Amino acid sequence: MIKPIFIHCRADSEYDDRYDTIMMPNGSVAALCQIVESLRSKNHQLLSPVAIDEQYLQTKVEPEQERYVLIEYLFRQIEALLEQGVKPVIFCTLLSYNAEGSLKLLKSIKDEYSFRVKTGVGGQLVRINPMVYLNNPSIDCVGVGDAEVTLAQLLL
């Protein structure tokens, strides 16, 4: 079984708050979940996906503490999934304003879980030079192009 987890990381510290991330959660992770739901009828090994926008965590968090809360949550989820024999697949959406934080998050996950967790990236920034991300040891797969076309083969 495979459990997709899609994460949109908050803007890196050198960026000002963006109105699109202050006013509402990022839509890309929700769209990815919709795509996975449509794939589940043909791929029974896919479990319901999870979408996380780091800017909108479910708990009250002090400013700049979101990353610690997110990592703690993810590690608990990953441990529970691995105990159940489920393969976690964690993708981050890379955009110009959140790439550094997203890559650091994936490195933390790979440092802790290595091959037991599959990681990947997609998004606008990846299209510029996908080989940079393919050569990153914290990233197992790179999605270039429309997720409706590429996501199934990246998850499975």
ABEGO torsion letter per residue (X at the ends): XBBBBBBBBBBBAABBBBAAAAABBBAAAAAAAAAAAAAAAABAABBBBBBBBAABBABBBBBGAAAAAAAAAAAAAAAAAAAAGBBBBBBBBBBAAAAAAAAAAAAAAAAAAEAABBBBBBEAAAAABAAAAAABAABABBBBEBAAAAAAAAAX
